[in-house]
């Protein structure tokens, strides 16, 4: 899968659902199943990061004492890597 940061949350979910259906069908080879699984993990991570950013934005909009304020969020850590964390045991949908 080509890493595309511009794909919407909804498109990512739709693609993830299609991957799960293909994998559930049992018609994929082992190699194709592994490639689909890898693509699915990437999509899950991207969705999780988008949800985390949305949650942070909502929290910042609500601000202190209910005053509305908007601040720009950084989605990378100091080393340039995405800051979203992924827990394989709890968050894999398939």
DAMO-V338695 format. One record per residue. N is the residue number from 1. RES is the residue in three letters. SS is DSSP state (@ for helix, = for strand, . for the rest). PSI is psi as a letter, one per 40 degrees, with the letter a starting at -180 (* if undefined). Layout:
BEGIN
<<N/RES/SS/PSI> <N/RES/SS/PSI>>
END
This chain:
BEGIN
<<1/UNK/./h> <2/UNK/./h> <3/UNK/./h> <4/UNK/./h> <5/UNK/./e> <6/UNK/./e> <7/UNK/./h> <8/UNK/./i> <9/UNK/@/d> <10/UNK/@/d> <11/UNK/@/d> <12/UNK/@/d> <13/UNK/@/d> <14/UNK/@/d> <15/UNK/@/d> <16/UNK/@/d> <17/UNK/@/d> <18/UNK/@/d> <19/UNK/@/d> <20/UNK/@/d> <21/UNK/@/d> <22/UNK/@/d> <23/UNK/@/d> <24/UNK/@/d> <25/UNK/@/d> <26/UNK/./e> <27/UNK/./e> <28/UNK/./i> <29/UNK/./i> <30/UNK/@/d> <31/UNK/@/d> <32/UNK/@/d> <33/UNK/@/d> <34/UNK/@/d> <35/UNK/@/d> <36/UNK/@/d> <37/UNK/@/d> <38/UNK/@/d> <39/UNK/@/d> <40/UNK/@/d> <41/UNK/@/d> <42/UNK/@/d> <43/UNK/@/d> <44/UNK/@/d> <45/UNK/@/d> <46/UNK/@/d> <47/UNK/@/d> <48/UNK/@/d> <49/UNK/@/d> <50/UNK/@/d> <51/UNK/@/d> <52/UNK/@/d> <53/UNK/@/d> <54/UNK/@/d> <55/UNK/@/d> <56/UNK/@/d> <57/UNK/@/d> <58/UNK/@/d> <59/UNK/@/d> <60/UNK/@/d> <61/UNK/@/d> <62/UNK/@/d> <63/UNK/./a> <64/UNK/@/h> <65/UNK/@/f> <66/UNK/@/e> <67/UNK/./h> <68/UNK/./h> <69/UNK/./i> <70/UNK/./h> <71/UNK/./i> <72/UNK/./h> <73/UNK/./i> <74/UNK/./h> <75/UNK/./e> <76/UNK/=/i> <77/UNK/./a> <78/UNK/./d> <79/UNK/./e> <80/UNK/./e> <81/UNK/./i> <82/UNK/=/i> <83/UNK/./e> <84/UNK/./h> <85/UNK/./i> <86/UNK/./h> <87/UNK/./h> <88/UNK/@/d> <89/UNK/@/d> <90/UNK/@/d> <91/UNK/@/e> <92/UNK/./h> <93/UNK/./e> <94/UNK/./*>>
END
